[in-house]
């Protein structure tokens, strides 16, 4: 990165506060395994009494899914279990509801058809959600379509991890901490330690919804009984920022949407992946091919727009000519990541050895990144 490009990125970051109503935010950019830019500005609270710094952790919503997926892939690597393995081989109760042929790859790539639950369960009750998933019939034929699993994904990968690892008392949050957060020195948690509670910034809801942004999706989201509405409301509870700001939610291991951390930590994790699965002399993955290889690309049954996924990570979908329909993750077709609701964003680009993360406390409408982050992503590659 040239000094001129880094200055341009900083200018765009500052403009988010001047023109786009940003409250508190951080950005971290890595190239070739080292951080080349770290920015932080704004405030933790809306009264603007507590300054935001680069060490301010905040909820990153669905960015957590990337961390959770890495844990599952790491555990599979350790146990030499291929992605083509039926889930029921490691989790026998999962075979109910005609799911005996659903593979681990299909679960990780949002093809399993388990985005919405018929049996009520609370998000904080892992056992109840798992029981509901075990008897659930797929929302569509697994492997023949895909649809984003906004909430159930967390319990699916958490239980899968527990069955693969089999360590007594293991949860995905503990696995993340043991195998990634501590070795990499990351201030990034799936289940916040009590001593970190006061350091976290609250997350604030959007000032207003945006009916012009993805109108088909928003109509389905607000229509009772649609697959989209059911997917975003099951399991129940923890439906908005106010509930996620509570100590109970922050302490919980919520691998779909409960991760809390800094932009530096999130980008450093992706820098390890952008560097082929190794960083600072330690190798975490023998291969990142499961992350860079697209497993499904096309219409999304839940988000109602084209999406694409590898084993646990989002990719940019392609058109019929093989060109990207959008560039959430830059121009490289090898790039992958996972955005979070309201504007948090993170990805790895192994082709160019670039990693990026943007976190903030003032949400904007939408489940995909908005211009606050995307203009910066575009500037990185310009």
VOPA-351984 format. One record per residue (C-alpha): residue number from 1; x, z, y. Coordinates in nm, 3 decimals, decimal comma. Last residue first. Example, Ala and Ser with C-alpha at 12.3 -4.5 7.8 and 13.67 -1.06 7.14 Angstrom:
VOPA-351984
<mardren nr="2" X="1,367" Z="0,714" Y="-0,106"/>
<mardren nr="1" X="1,230" Z="0,780" Y="-0,450"/>
END
This chain:
VOPA-351984
<mardren nr="382" X="-0,822" Z="-0,690" Y="0,129"/>
<mardren nr="381" X="-0,803" Z="-0,484" Y="-0,187"/>
<mardren nr="380" X="-0,803" Z="-0,134" Y="-0,039"/>
<mardren nr="379" X="-1,032" Z="-0,253" Y="0,242"/>
<mardren nr="378" X="-1,309" Z="-0,338" Y="-0,005"/>
<mardren nr="377" X="-1,290" Z="0,011" Y="-0,154"/>
<mardren nr="376" X="-1,309" Z="0,158" Y="0,197"/>
<mardren nr="375" X="-1,618" Z="-0,045" Y="0,278"/>
<mardren nr="374" X="-1,763" Z="0,073" Y="-0,053"/>
<mardren nr="373" X="-1,717" Z="0,442" Y="0,013"/>
<mardren nr="372" X="-1,926" Z="0,494" Y="0,326"/>
<mardren nr="371" X="-2,112" Z="0,171" Y="0,248"/>
<mardren nr="370" X="-2,308" Z="0,327" Y="-0,037"/>
<mardren nr="369" X="-2,218" Z="0,410" Y="-0,395"/>
<mardren nr="368" X="-2,490" Z="0,392" Y="-0,664"/>
<mardren nr="367" X="-2,762" Z="0,653" Y="-0,729"/>
<mardren nr="366" X="-2,932" Z="0,600" Y="-0,395"/>
<mardren nr="365" X="-3,028" Z="0,771" Y="-0,072"/>
<mardren nr="364" X="-2,740" Z="0,936" Y="0,119"/>
<mardren nr="363" X="-2,595" Z="1,279" Y="0,040"/>
<mardren nr="362" X="-2,409" Z="1,495" Y="0,290"/>
<mardren nr="361" X="-2,155" Z="1,704" Y="0,097"/>
<mardren nr="360" X="-1,884" Z="1,445" Y="0,038"/>
<mardren nr="359" X="-1,653" Z="1,306" Y="-0,230"/>
<mardren nr="358" X="-1,451" Z="0,985" Y="-0,242"/>
<mardren nr="357" X="-1,213" Z="0,903" Y="-0,527"/>
<mardren nr="356" X="-0,970" Z="0,619" Y="-0,593"/>
<mardren nr="355" X="-0,722" Z="0,512" Y="-0,857"/>
<mardren nr="354" X="-0,492" Z="0,210" Y="-0,847"/>
<mardren nr="353" X="-0,258" Z="0,081" Y="-1,117"/>
<mardren nr="352" X="-0,331" Z="-0,284" Y="-1,024"/>
<mardren nr="351" X="-0,461" Z="-0,395" Y="-1,365"/>
<mardren nr="350" X="-0,539" Z="-0,034" Y="-1,460"/>
<mardren nr="349" X="-0,802" Z="-0,001" Y="-1,184"/>
<mardren nr="348" X="-0,951" Z="0,348" Y="-1,213"/>
<mardren nr="347" X="-1,268" Z="0,472" Y="-1,047"/>
<mardren nr="346" X="-1,438" Z="0,740" Y="-0,840"/>
<mardren nr="345" X="-1,745" Z="0,766" Y="-0,616"/>
<mardren nr="344" X="-1,957" Z="1,028" Y="-0,444"/>
<mardren nr="343" X="-2,234" Z="0,866" Y="-0,239"/>
<mardren nr="342" X="-2,573" Z="1,029" Y="-0,287"/>
<mardren nr="341" X="-2,584" Z="1,025" Y="-0,665"/>
<mardren nr="340" X="-2,246" Z="0,999" Y="-0,835"/>
<mardren nr="339" X="-2,033" Z="0,699" Y="-0,920"/>
<mardren nr="338" X="-1,853" Z="0,643" Y="-1,251"/>
<mardren nr="337" X="-1,541" Z="0,443" Y="-1,316"/>
<mardren nr="336" X="-1,404" Z="0,117" Y="-1,451"/>
<mardren nr="335" X="-1,163" Z="-0,155" Y="-1,346"/>
<mardren nr="334" X="-1,062" Z="-0,418" Y="-1,604"/>
<mardren nr="333" X="-1,269" Z="-0,687" Y="-1,430"/>
<mardren nr="332" X="-1,048" Z="-0,645" Y="-1,125"/>
<mardren nr="331" X="-1,212" Z="-0,717" Y="-0,788"/>
<mardren nr="330" X="-1,281" Z="-0,362" Y="-0,670"/>
<mardren nr="329" X="-1,472" Z="-0,088" Y="-0,852"/>
<mardren nr="328" X="-1,812" Z="-0,106" Y="-0,685"/>
<mardren nr="327" X="-1,766" Z="-0,479" Y="-0,657"/>
<mardren nr="326" X="-2,102" Z="-0,647" Y="-0,707"/>
<mardren nr="325" X="-2,234" Z="-0,941" Y="-0,912"/>
<mardren nr="324" X="-1,883" Z="-0,995" Y="-1,046"/>
<mardren nr="323" X="-1,802" Z="-1,348" Y="-1,156"/>
<mardren nr="322" X="-1,820" Z="-1,458" Y="-1,521"/>
<mardren nr="321" X="-2,015" Z="-1,777" Y="-1,458"/>
<mardren nr="320" X="-2,338" Z="-1,627" Y="-1,592"/>
<mardren nr="319" X="-2,309" Z="-1,331" Y="-1,358"/>
<mardren nr="318" X="-2,100" Z="-1,022" Y="-1,425"/>
<mardren nr="317" X="-2,183" Z="-0,652" Y="-1,410"/>
<mardren nr="316" X="-1,935" Z="-0,410" Y="-1,248"/>
<mardren nr="315" X="-1,824" Z="-0,152" Y="-1,503"/>
<mardren nr="314" X="-1,955" Z="0,198" Y="-1,572"/>
<mardren nr="313" X="-1,774" Z="0,431" Y="-1,808"/>
<mardren nr="312" X="-1,855" Z="0,607" Y="-2,133"/>
<mardren nr="311" X="-1,746" Z="0,349" Y="-2,388"/>
<mardren nr="310" X="-1,779" Z="0,040" Y="-2,167"/>
<mardren nr="309" X="-2,081" Z="-0,013" Y="-1,948"/>
<mardren nr="308" X="-2,248" Z="-0,287" Y="-1,743"/>
<mardren nr="307" X="-2,538" Z="-0,288" Y="-1,499"/>
<mardren nr="306" X="-2,791" Z="-0,544" Y="-1,382"/>
<mardren nr="305" X="-3,090" Z="-0,399" Y="-1,195"/>
<mardren nr="304" X="-3,388" Z="-0,196" Y="-1,308"/>
<mardren nr="303" X="-3,203" Z="0,139" Y="-1,303"/>
<mardren nr="302" X="-3,380" Z="0,248" Y="-1,623"/>
<mardren nr="301" X="-3,398" Z="-0,059" Y="-1,850"/>
<mardren nr="300" X="-3,074" Z="-0,201" Y="-1,710"/>
<mardren nr="299" X="-3,059" Z="-0,579" Y="-1,721"/>
<mardren nr="298" X="-2,721" Z="-0,714" Y="-1,830"/>
<mardren nr="297" X="-2,381" Z="-0,610" Y="-1,960"/>
<mardren nr="296" X="-2,299" Z="-0,411" Y="-2,274"/>
<mardren nr="295" X="-1,977" Z="-0,312" Y="-2,449"/>
<mardren nr="294" X="-1,729" Z="-0,385" Y="-2,168"/>
<mardren nr="293" X="-1,372" Z="-0,310" Y="-2,276"/>
<mardren nr="292" X="-1,173" Z="-0,117" Y="-2,013"/>
<mardren nr="291" X="-1,265" Z="0,232" Y="-2,131"/>
<mardren nr="290" X="-1,233" Z="0,172" Y="-2,506"/>
<mardren nr="289" X="-0,905" Z="-0,014" Y="-2,432"/>
<mardren nr="288" X="-0,751" Z="0,295" Y="-2,269"/>
<mardren nr="287" X="-0,502" Z="0,338" Y="-2,552"/>
<mardren nr="286" X="-0,296" Z="0,623" Y="-2,696"/>
<mardren nr="285" X="-0,465" Z="0,855" Y="-2,451"/>
<mardren nr="284" X="-0,336" Z="1,180" Y="-2,298"/>
<mardren nr="283" X="0,032" Z="1,098" Y="-2,264"/>
<mardren nr="282" X="0,238" Z="1,347" Y="-2,061"/>
<mardren nr="281" X="0,540" Z="1,250" Y="-1,851"/>
<mardren nr="280" X="0,373" Z="1,304" Y="-1,516"/>
<mardren nr="279" X="0,081" Z="1,080" Y="-1,609"/>
<mardren nr="278" X="-0,036" Z="0,892" Y="-1,919"/>
<mardren nr="277" X="-0,354" Z="0,710" Y="-2,020"/>
<mardren nr="276" X="-0,257" Z="0,357" Y="-1,920"/>
<mardren nr="275" X="-0,159" Z="0,440" Y="-1,563"/>
<mardren nr="274" X="-0,510" Z="0,368" Y="-1,437"/>
<mardren nr="273" X="-0,628" Z="0,642" Y="-1,676"/>
<mardren nr="272" X="-0,385" Z="0,898" Y="-1,533"/>
<mardren nr="271" X="-0,475" Z="0,782" Y="-1,183"/>
<mardren nr="270" X="-0,840" Z="0,843" Y="-1,277"/>
<mardren nr="269" X="-0,767" Z="1,213" Y="-1,329"/>
<mardren nr="268" X="-0,564" Z="1,217" Y="-1,009"/>
<mardren nr="267" X="-0,858" Z="1,063" Y="-0,822"/>
<mardren nr="266" X="-1,095" Z="1,340" Y="-0,932"/>
<mardren nr="265" X="-0,842" Z="1,612" Y="-0,851"/>
<mardren nr="264" X="-0,763" Z="1,476" Y="-0,504"/>
<mardren nr="263" X="-1,132" Z="1,419" Y="-0,428"/>
<mardren nr="262" X="-1,199" Z="1,785" Y="-0,499"/>
<mardren nr="261" X="-1,416" Z="1,950" Y="-0,762"/>
<mardren nr="260" X="-1,754" Z="2,033" Y="-0,908"/>
<mardren nr="259" X="-1,906" Z="1,864" Y="-1,214"/>
<mardren nr="258" X="-2,276" Z="1,923" Y="-1,279"/>
<mardren nr="257" X="-2,433" Z="1,579" Y="-1,332"/>
<mardren nr="256" X="-2,416" Z="1,459" Y="-1,691"/>
<mardren nr="255" X="-2,167" Z="1,712" Y="-1,831"/>
<mardren nr="254" X="-2,368" Z="2,019" Y="-1,723"/>
<mardren nr="253" X="-2,166" Z="2,325" Y="-1,830"/>
<mardren nr="252" X="-2,339" Z="2,592" Y="-1,625"/>
<mardren nr="251" X="-2,162" Z="2,810" Y="-1,367"/>
<mardren nr="250" X="-2,267" Z="2,591" Y="-1,073"/>
<mardren nr="249" X="-2,627" Z="2,584" Y="-1,189"/>
<mardren nr="248" X="-2,653" Z="2,963" Y="-1,212"/>
<mardren nr="247" X="-2,465" Z="3,014" Y="-0,885"/>
<mardren nr="246" X="-2,732" Z="2,809" Y="-0,702"/>
<mardren nr="245" X="-2,640" Z="2,494" Y="-0,509"/>
<mardren nr="244" X="-2,777" Z="2,271" Y="-0,785"/>
<mardren nr="243" X="-3,131" Z="2,403" Y="-0,728"/>
<mardren nr="242" X="-3,117" Z="2,323" Y="-0,356"/>
<mardren nr="241" X="-2,955" Z="1,985" Y="-0,417"/>
<mardren nr="240" X="-3,234" Z="1,851" Y="-0,638"/>
<mardren nr="239" X="-3,388" Z="1,830" Y="-0,984"/>
<mardren nr="238" X="-3,221" Z="2,124" Y="-1,153"/>
<mardren nr="237" X="-3,517" Z="2,156" Y="-1,390"/>
<mardren nr="236" X="-3,658" Z="1,943" Y="-1,671"/>
<mardren nr="235" X="-3,471" Z="1,739" Y="-1,931"/>
<mardren nr="234" X="-3,603" Z="1,494" Y="-1,843"/>
<mardren nr="233" X="-3,702" Z="1,407" Y="-1,486"/>
<mardren nr="232" X="-3,479" Z="1,108" Y="-1,406"/>
<mardren nr="231" X="-3,543" Z="0,941" Y="-1,741"/>
<mardren nr="230" X="-3,919" Z="0,998" Y="-1,715"/>
<mardren nr="229" X="-3,938" Z="0,833" Y="-1,373"/>
<mardren nr="228" X="-3,735" Z="0,533" Y="-1,490"/>
<mardren nr="227" X="-3,934" Z="0,500" Y="-1,812"/>
<mardren nr="226" X="-4,251" Z="0,490" Y="-1,608"/>
<mardren nr="225" X="-4,497" Z="0,777" Y="-1,658"/>
<mardren nr="224" X="-4,553" Z="0,879" Y="-1,298"/>
<mardren nr="223" X="-4,450" Z="0,619" Y="-1,042"/>
<mardren nr="222" X="-4,190" Z="0,750" Y="-0,794"/>
<mardren nr="221" X="-3,886" Z="0,623" Y="-0,984"/>
<mardren nr="220" X="-4,062" Z="0,295" Y="-1,063"/>
<mardren nr="219" X="-4,124" Z="0,224" Y="-0,694"/>
<mardren nr="218" X="-3,768" Z="0,334" Y="-0,614"/>
<mardren nr="217" X="-3,621" Z="0,095" Y="-0,871"/>
<mardren nr="216" X="-3,824" Z="-0,203" Y="-0,750"/>
<mardren nr="215" X="-3,741" Z="-0,121" Y="-0,387"/>
<mardren nr="214" X="-3,363" Z="-0,123" Y="-0,443"/>
<mardren nr="213" X="-3,276" Z="-0,012" Y="-0,086"/>
<mardren nr="212" X="-3,554" Z="-0,106" Y="0,159"/>
<mardren nr="211" X="-3,754" Z="0,209" Y="0,083"/>
<mardren nr="210" X="-3,463" Z="0,429" Y="0,199"/>
<mardren nr="209" X="-3,529" Z="0,800" Y="0,163"/>
<mardren nr="208" X="-3,460" Z="1,034" Y="0,450"/>
<mardren nr="207" X="-3,212" Z="1,297" Y="0,569"/>
<mardren nr="206" X="-3,047" Z="1,280" Y="0,229"/>
<mardren nr="205" X="-3,008" Z="1,615" Y="0,053"/>
<mardren nr="204" X="-2,717" Z="1,852" Y="0,128"/>
<mardren nr="203" X="-2,454" Z="1,972" Y="-0,122"/>
<mardren nr="202" X="-2,315" Z="2,318" Y="-0,062"/>
<mardren nr="201" X="-1,937" Z="2,342" Y="-0,029"/>
<mardren nr="200" X="-1,758" Z="2,540" Y="-0,298"/>
<mardren nr="199" X="-1,498" Z="2,805" Y="-0,209"/>
<mardren nr="198" X="-1,732" Z="3,100" Y="-0,261"/>
<mardren nr="197" X="-1,790" Z="3,021" Y="-0,630"/>
<mardren nr="196" X="-1,423" Z="2,979" Y="-0,728"/>
<mardren nr="195" X="-1,382" Z="3,331" Y="-0,872"/>
<mardren nr="194" X="-1,692" Z="3,282" Y="-1,090"/>
<mardren nr="193" X="-1,536" Z="2,984" Y="-1,273"/>
<mardren nr="192" X="-1,740" Z="2,662" Y="-1,226"/>
<mardren nr="191" X="-1,881" Z="2,492" Y="-1,534"/>
<mardren nr="190" X="-1,763" Z="2,134" Y="-1,561"/>
<mardren nr="189" X="-1,464" Z="2,192" Y="-1,333"/>
<mardren nr="188" X="-1,224" Z="2,005" Y="-1,108"/>
<mardren nr="187" X="-0,937" Z="2,166" Y="-0,921"/>
<mardren nr="186" X="-0,698" Z="1,970" Y="-1,140"/>
<mardren nr="185" X="-0,353" Z="2,084" Y="-1,250"/>
<mardren nr="184" X="-0,310" Z="1,798" Y="-1,497"/>
<mardren nr="183" X="-0,256" Z="2,029" Y="-1,797"/>
<mardren nr="182" X="-0,528" Z="2,270" Y="-1,675"/>
<mardren nr="181" X="-0,798" Z="2,013" Y="-1,596"/>
<mardren nr="180" X="-0,736" Z="1,779" Y="-1,891"/>
<mardren nr="179" X="-0,719" Z="1,927" Y="-2,241"/>
<mardren nr="178" X="-0,823" Z="2,288" Y="-2,188"/>
<mardren nr="177" X="-1,059" Z="2,251" Y="-1,891"/>
<mardren nr="176" X="-1,232" Z="1,945" Y="-2,030"/>
<mardren nr="175" X="-1,271" Z="2,109" Y="-2,370"/>
<mardren nr="174" X="-1,421" Z="2,419" Y="-2,211"/>
<mardren nr="173" X="-1,674" Z="2,210" Y="-2,019"/>
<mardren nr="172" X="-1,755" Z="2,009" Y="-2,332"/>
<mardren nr="171" X="-1,839" Z="2,326" Y="-2,514"/>
<mardren nr="170" X="-1,647" Z="2,496" Y="-2,793"/>
<mardren nr="169" X="-1,766" Z="2,833" Y="-2,920"/>
<mardren nr="168" X="-1,614" Z="2,785" Y="-3,264"/>
<mardren nr="167" X="-1,388" Z="2,476" Y="-3,271"/>
<mardren nr="166" X="-1,582" Z="2,195" Y="-3,443"/>
<mardren nr="165" X="-1,409" Z="1,917" Y="-3,243"/>
<mardren nr="164" X="-1,633" Z="1,627" Y="-3,355"/>
<mardren nr="163" X="-1,956" Z="1,829" Y="-3,372"/>
<mardren nr="162" X="-1,893" Z="2,002" Y="-3,038"/>
<mardren nr="161" X="-1,804" Z="1,671" Y="-2,872"/>
<mardren nr="160" X="-2,126" Z="1,509" Y="-2,998"/>
<mardren nr="159" X="-2,322" Z="1,807" Y="-2,867"/>
<mardren nr="158" X="-2,168" Z="1,767" Y="-2,521"/>
<mardren nr="157" X="-2,196" Z="1,388" Y="-2,530"/>
<mardren nr="156" X="-2,570" Z="1,392" Y="-2,597"/>
<mardren nr="155" X="-2,635" Z="1,692" Y="-2,375"/>
<mardren nr="154" X="-2,477" Z="1,520" Y="-2,075"/>
<mardren nr="153" X="-2,627" Z="1,177" Y="-2,140"/>
<mardren nr="152" X="-2,978" Z="1,328" Y="-2,127"/>
<mardren nr="151" X="-2,965" Z="1,338" Y="-1,747"/>
<mardren nr="150" X="-2,901" Z="0,992" Y="-1,596"/>
<mardren nr="149" X="-2,915" Z="0,791" Y="-1,921"/>
<mardren nr="148" X="-2,868" Z="0,440" Y="-1,777"/>
<mardren nr="147" X="-3,041" Z="0,172" Y="-1,977"/>
<mardren nr="146" X="-2,917" Z="-0,065" Y="-2,243"/>
<mardren nr="145" X="-3,071" Z="-0,328" Y="-2,464"/>
<mardren nr="144" X="-3,054" Z="-0,451" Y="-2,824"/>
<mardren nr="143" X="-2,806" Z="-0,187" Y="-2,941"/>
<mardren nr="142" X="-3,070" Z="0,079" Y="-2,991"/>
<mardren nr="141" X="-3,427" Z="-0,060" Y="-3,003"/>
<mardren nr="140" X="-3,597" Z="0,086" Y="-2,693"/>
<mardren nr="139" X="-3,707" Z="0,439" Y="-2,588"/>
<mardren nr="138" X="-3,550" Z="0,566" Y="-2,911"/>
<mardren nr="137" X="-3,754" Z="0,814" Y="-3,118"/>
<mardren nr="136" X="-3,670" Z="1,172" Y="-3,023"/>
<mardren nr="135" X="-3,641" Z="1,429" Y="-3,303"/>
<mardren nr="134" X="-3,271" Z="1,505" Y="-3,250"/>
<mardren nr="133" X="-3,288" Z="1,462" Y="-2,874"/>
<mardren nr="132" X="-3,553" Z="1,735" Y="-2,843"/>
<mardren nr="131" X="-3,343" Z="1,974" Y="-3,053"/>
<mardren nr="130" X="-3,040" Z="1,895" Y="-2,837"/>
<mardren nr="129" X="-3,240" Z="1,965" Y="-2,521"/>
<mardren nr="128" X="-3,360" Z="2,298" Y="-2,661"/>
<mardren nr="127" X="-3,008" Z="2,403" Y="-2,767"/>
<mardren nr="126" X="-2,862" Z="2,311" Y="-2,429"/>
<mardren nr="125" X="-3,113" Z="2,518" Y="-2,232"/>
<mardren nr="124" X="-3,001" Z="2,469" Y="-1,869"/>
<mardren nr="123" X="-3,169" Z="2,128" Y="-1,849"/>
<mardren nr="122" X="-3,500" Z="2,269" Y="-1,967"/>
<mardren nr="121" X="-3,684" Z="2,100" Y="-2,251"/>
<mardren nr="120" X="-4,017" Z="1,918" Y="-2,291"/>
<mardren nr="119" X="-4,049" Z="1,694" Y="-2,600"/>
<mardren nr="118" X="-4,097" Z="1,325" Y="-2,514"/>
<mardren nr="117" X="-3,746" Z="1,285" Y="-2,377"/>
<mardren nr="116" X="-3,614" Z="1,002" Y="-2,161"/>
<mardren nr="115" X="-3,279" Z="0,817" Y="-2,165"/>
<mardren nr="114" X="-3,249" Z="0,817" Y="-2,542"/>
<mardren nr="113" X="-3,238" Z="0,443" Y="-2,603"/>
<mardren nr="112" X="-2,894" Z="0,446" Y="-2,768"/>
<mardren nr="111" X="-2,748" Z="0,170" Y="-2,547"/>
<mardren nr="110" X="-2,609" Z="0,393" Y="-2,269"/>
<mardren nr="109" X="-2,248" Z="0,293" Y="-2,341"/>
<mardren nr="108" X="-2,142" Z="0,632" Y="-2,479"/>
<mardren nr="107" X="-2,442" Z="0,655" Y="-2,712"/>
<mardren nr="106" X="-2,398" Z="0,298" Y="-2,835"/>
<mardren nr="105" X="-2,028" Z="0,353" Y="-2,905"/>
<mardren nr="104" X="-2,108" Z="0,668" Y="-3,104"/>
<mardren nr="103" X="-2,332" Z="0,458" Y="-3,324"/>
<mardren nr="102" X="-2,709" Z="0,458" Y="-3,375"/>
<mardren nr="101" X="-2,781" Z="0,357" Y="-3,736"/>
<mardren nr="100" X="-2,954" Z="0,680" Y="-3,846"/>
<mardren nr="99" X="-3,164" Z="0,689" Y="-3,529"/>
<mardren nr="98" X="-3,505" Z="0,635" Y="-3,690"/>
<mardren nr="97" X="-3,651" Z="0,952" Y="-3,536"/>
<mardren nr="96" X="-3,423" Z="1,186" Y="-3,729"/>
<mardren nr="95" X="-3,059" Z="1,088" Y="-3,784"/>
<mardren nr="94" X="-2,940" Z="1,327" Y="-3,510"/>
<mardren nr="93" X="-2,968" Z="1,623" Y="-3,747"/>
<mardren nr="92" X="-2,658" Z="1,495" Y="-3,930"/>
<mardren nr="91" X="-2,420" Z="1,519" Y="-3,628"/>
<mardren nr="90" X="-2,083" Z="1,384" Y="-3,747"/>
<mardren nr="89" X="-2,214" Z="1,105" Y="-3,974"/>
<mardren nr="88" X="-2,541" Z="1,096" Y="-3,777"/>
<mardren nr="87" X="-2,360" Z="0,953" Y="-3,476"/>
<mardren nr="86" X="-2,287" Z="0,640" Y="-3,677"/>
<mardren nr="85" X="-1,915" Z="0,555" Y="-3,657"/>
<mardren nr="84" X="-1,838" Z="0,234" Y="-3,465"/>
<mardren nr="83" X="-1,645" Z="0,434" Y="-3,206"/>
<mardren nr="82" X="-1,381" Z="0,513" Y="-3,466"/>
<mardren nr="81" X="-1,295" Z="0,873" Y="-3,571"/>
<mardren nr="80" X="-0,923" Z="0,946" Y="-3,587"/>
<mardren nr="79" X="-0,979" Z="1,320" Y="-3,529"/>
<mardren nr="78" X="-0,751" Z="1,338" Y="-3,224"/>
<mardren nr="77" X="-0,874" Z="1,002" Y="-3,092"/>
<mardren nr="76" X="-1,236" Z="1,106" Y="-3,133"/>
<mardren nr="75" X="-1,161" Z="1,424" Y="-2,937"/>
<mardren nr="74" X="-1,000" Z="1,222" Y="-2,657"/>
<mardren nr="73" X="-1,289" Z="0,976" Y="-2,647"/>
<mardren nr="72" X="-1,535" Z="1,266" Y="-2,623"/>
<mardren nr="71" X="-1,338" Z="1,434" Y="-2,344"/>
<mardren nr="70" X="-1,299" Z="1,105" Y="-2,155"/>
<mardren nr="69" X="-1,676" Z="1,062" Y="-2,169"/>
<mardren nr="68" X="-1,728" Z="1,402" Y="-2,009"/>
<mardren nr="67" X="-1,489" Z="1,323" Y="-1,723"/>
<mardren nr="66" X="-1,662" Z="0,991" Y="-1,659"/>
<mardren nr="65" X="-2,006" Z="1,154" Y="-1,675"/>
<mardren nr="64" X="-1,906" Z="1,408" Y="-1,410"/>
<mardren nr="63" X="-1,913" Z="1,133" Y="-1,146"/>
<mardren nr="62" X="-2,284" Z="1,181" Y="-1,210"/>
<mardren nr="61" X="-2,317" Z="1,467" Y="-0,956"/>
<mardren nr="60" X="-1,995" Z="1,525" Y="-0,761"/>
<mardren nr="59" X="-2,069" Z="1,883" Y="-0,651"/>
<mardren nr="58" X="-1,812" Z="1,999" Y="-0,397"/>
<mardren nr="57" X="-1,464" Z="2,147" Y="-0,388"/>
<mardren nr="56" X="-1,284" Z="2,198" Y="-0,054"/>
<mardren nr="55" X="-0,905" Z="2,165" Y="-0,106"/>
<mardren nr="54" X="-0,874" Z="1,856" Y="0,118"/>
<mardren nr="53" X="-1,033" Z="2,057" Y="0,397"/>
<mardren nr="52" X="-1,384" Z="2,101" Y="0,544"/>
<mardren nr="51" X="-1,409" Z="2,329" Y="0,844"/>
<mardren nr="50" X="-1,658" Z="2,618" Y="0,843"/>
<mardren nr="49" X="-1,875" Z="2,665" Y="1,155"/>
<mardren nr="48" X="-2,032" Z="2,322" Y="1,168"/>
<mardren nr="47" X="-2,394" Z="2,444" Y="1,168"/>
<mardren nr="46" X="-2,451" Z="2,190" Y="0,892"/>
<mardren nr="45" X="-2,201" Z="2,367" Y="0,669"/>
<mardren nr="44" X="-1,882" Z="2,255" Y="0,492"/>
<mardren nr="43" X="-1,751" Z="2,068" Y="0,793"/>
<mardren nr="42" X="-1,576" Z="1,748" Y="0,886"/>
<mardren nr="41" X="-1,252" Z="1,592" Y="0,773"/>
<mardren nr="40" X="-1,032" Z="1,522" Y="0,471"/>
<mardren nr="39" X="-0,791" Z="1,240" Y="0,393"/>
<mardren nr="38" X="-0,529" Z="1,199" Y="0,121"/>
<mardren nr="37" X="-0,333" Z="0,874" Y="0,092"/>
<mardren nr="36" X="-0,051" Z="0,749" Y="-0,130"/>
<mardren nr="35" X="-0,105" Z="0,982" Y="-0,424"/>
<mardren nr="34" X="0,130" Z="0,890" Y="-0,706"/>
<mardren nr="33" X="0,086" Z="0,726" Y="-1,045"/>
<mardren nr="32" X="0,144" Z="0,365" Y="-0,947"/>
<mardren nr="31" X="-0,105" Z="0,386" Y="-0,661"/>
<mardren nr="30" X="-0,337" Z="0,676" Y="-0,582"/>
<mardren nr="29" X="-0,604" Z="0,712" Y="-0,316"/>
<mardren nr="28" X="-0,783" Z="1,037" Y="-0,232"/>
<mardren nr="27" X="-1,075" Z="1,072" Y="0,008"/>
<mardren nr="26" X="-1,248" Z="1,385" Y="0,132"/>
<mardren nr="25" X="-1,579" Z="1,447" Y="0,308"/>
<mardren nr="24" X="-1,778" Z="1,684" Y="0,529"/>
<mardren nr="23" X="-2,073" Z="1,593" Y="0,750"/>
<mardren nr="22" X="-2,095" Z="1,212" Y="0,749"/>
<mardren nr="21" X="-2,350" Z="1,082" Y="0,996"/>
<mardren nr="20" X="-2,271" Z="0,713" Y="0,962"/>
<mardren nr="19" X="-2,121" Z="0,619" Y="1,300"/>
<mardren nr="18" X="-1,860" Z="0,875" Y="1,405"/>
<mardren nr="17" X="-1,821" Z="1,061" Y="1,078"/>
<mardren nr="16" X="-1,806" Z="0,750" Y="0,860"/>
<mardren nr="15" X="-1,584" Z="0,591" Y="1,127"/>
<mardren nr="14" X="-1,310" Z="0,840" Y="1,042"/>
<mardren nr="13" X="-1,295" Z="0,703" Y="0,686"/>
<mardren nr="12" X="-1,289" Z="0,345" Y="0,813"/>
<mardren nr="11" X="-0,996" Z="0,427" Y="1,041"/>
<mardren nr="10" X="-0,814" Z="0,599" Y="0,756"/>
<mardren nr="9" X="-0,854" Z="0,288" Y="0,542"/>
<mardren nr="8" X="-0,714" Z="0,072" Y="0,823"/>
<mardren nr="7" X="-0,416" Z="0,306" Y="0,863"/>
<mardren nr="6" X="-0,349" Z="0,285" Y="0,489"/>
<mardren nr="5" X="-0,355" Z="-0,094" Y="0,514"/>
<mardren nr="4" X="-0,111" Z="-0,097" Y="0,806"/>
<mardren nr="3" X="0,124" Z="0,147" Y="0,633"/>
<mardren nr="2" X="0,138" Z="-0,095" Y="0,340"/>
<mardren nr="1" X="0,000" Z="0,000" Y="0,000"/>
END
